[in-house]
Amino acid sequence: MSTTSLPRTTSALALAVGLLALTACTASEPAPAPSRTPPVFENEEQALAAVTETYQEFLDISNTILVEGGVDVDRINAIVGGQLVDAEHENLTELSTQGLSLTGAPTLVSMQLQEWYPQPDAAGVIALARACMDLTAVQVLDGDGNSVVETDRPSTRTWSIAIGPGNEGQQRFVLTSRDFLSEGSSCEN
């Protein structure tokens, strides 16, 4: 009995076609759906709460550093971001380098949300607000314990502030800018 065998190249070709047919029948996995980052804030109330909490935390940490004589200023890094870090380090060490100390604490009187965004803008800002602080309880003392605060010092100061998302090792939100707006006997509207 004689058997006819296919040439070796023909059998290799048949095998390749068979494998190709098998792979063509298997469906490729679908591409994942584009991911959407959930909004940072769902509404104005969440944005206002975040700005208020962030600024209050900033006030608490900075006041603690000032009352303790301007030591360990790096503690402010947990709640301050961007270029504001260097400015705050300078502010927090200024009193002690002048031989002055601080007593009392400012009180956050009001917070007015100006703008908020569901995602950070190009500068990393997610909310802008005006913060009014009452400084009545704050005293700056010289080395002899005498107040150096002028008797006609306005009792309130209003600041324009911005917050953005914090980085690793920071709070969820951080203060990214703080600019003086006004001072007076009451908070501006």
Secondary structure, 3 states (H helix, E strand, C coil): CCCCCCCHHHHHHHHHHHHHHHHHHCCCCCCCCCCCCCCCCCCHHHHHHHHHHHHHHHHHHHHHHHHCCCCCHHHHHHCECCCHHHHHHHHHHHHHHCCCEEECCCEEEEEEEEEECCCCCCCCCCEEEEEEEECCCCEEECCCCCECCCCCCCCEEEEEEEEEECCCCCCCEEEEEEEEEEEECCCCC
